[in-house]
Structure formats: structure tokens, C-alpha cells
Amino acid sequence: MTALRALALGLLLLTWAAPASAGPPPIGAWVSARGAALEVSDQATCAFVVPTARAEGECTWHESATGGILIIQYQARTPTGTRPQSLYLDIRWINQTAITVLGELFRRTRW
């Protein structure tokens, strides 16, 4: 019994000491309690919408230890036309149906 407990404790410590595995891109539609929305397609297009602004365009995913950085390339409107911009979103996976985006909780609404 003691050896079994020691083995279980050892496995538990290894799990805690091991770095979190990087997550896949958050493909699907996500929404926060305040109405912000994130849509990520498997065709490398994304949209991030907050009540006062929208960024929509091509996107890339850069894995990190706990999720990744989603970069959306979009055209920003200016008084003289448009210009290219990049939006960097820190995404952290909580589970299959929840992520945080810049620290705000988002829930999956569809795949």
C-alpha cells in the first residue's frame, strides 16, 4: 500500500511540475458575458468584436505554454481611408468550452 501511495504521489508531482501543453487554436465561435465575441475559422480568418469596435481579417496562431497568441491582421478605418493593423489577443484555454481572451472569460457557442 505504501509503494502504491508513493507512486501516485510521484505521478501527481510530475503532473504539477510538467509545463502545460500548448493548446490548439480556438476554432469556433466564442462570446463573453459583456457581449464581446471571437470567431476563429479553420480557414485562418478571424473576427473579434467588442461593443465599440471590430477587427476582422486573416489570422495566425502562435502557441504558448498555456494557450497562445492569436494575431488578427485587419484594415483600420482612418479619416483618410484605411491602413493595415494587427491585433494581438492572449488566449488561455480553460477547458473545451471556455477560454480567456485578454483575461476575460469567453464561452464556446459553436464549433
N, C-alpha and C positions, 0 to 999 in steps of 0.2 A: 504494500500500500504506500509506503514512504517513497519508493522509487517511482511509482506512478505519479504521485504528487509532485515530485521533483521534476519529472519530465514535463508535466503540464505547466508548472511554473516556468520552466526553461522556455517552452514554446511561447508562453504568454509574454515573457520578457523579450524574446526575439521579435515578436509581432510589434511590440511597443517601440523597440529600438530601430526596426526597419523603416526606411523612409516610405512615405505614402506613394503608391504608384500613380503615375501621371494619368489623368483622365482623358477620355476621348473628347472630341469637340461636342458641344452641347446641341446636337442637331435636334430640331423640333421647335415648338412654339412655347414661350415662357412668359409668365405675367407676374407682377409684384402686387402687393396689397394696395399700393397707391396708384396702380394703373399703368405703370411702365411696362413695356413689352419688348421682348427679344425674340426674333425669328432667325433661325440658322438652318439653311438648306444644305443638303448633301452635294449641291452644285456650286458651293463656295460663294453663295450670296447671303447677305445678312441684312437685317433691319433692326435698329434699336430706336425705340420711340418712348419719349417721356412726354408729359403733358405740354411742354413748351417747345419741343424740338424733335427732329427726326434725322437719323443718319442711316442711309440705305445704299448698299453697293456691294462690291466684291469684298470677300473677307479671307483672312488666313488665321490659322490656329497654331499657337506656339505653346507646346506642353510645358508644364512646370510640375513640381513635386505634388501639388495638391489640386491641380486642375490645369489652368493655362491662361494665356493672354489671347483674346480674340481681337484682331485688328480689322476694323472696317474702313475701307477706302471709299470716300463719298465726295460728292460735289456740294460745297457750301455756297449758299447764295450770299452775294455781297451787293452793295449799292451799284457796282459797275458790272455785275454779271455773276459768274461762278468761279470758284477756284477749288482745286483738289485739297482735301483734308484727310487726316487719319484719326480715327477714334480708337483708343486702347481701352479694352474692358478686361479687368481682372476677374476671371471666373473661377469659382471654387465649387467643386462637387460636394454635395452633402449626401445624396443618395440618388437613385434613378429618377426620382420625380421632383427633386429640389436642388437648386444651386444658389450661390450668391453671386451677384454681379455688382462689383464695386462695394461689397459689403451688404447689399440689400438682398433680402430673400426673394427668390423667384420660384414659382411652381410650374411644372410642365402642364400645358393644356392639351397638347397633341404631339405625336411623334413626327 
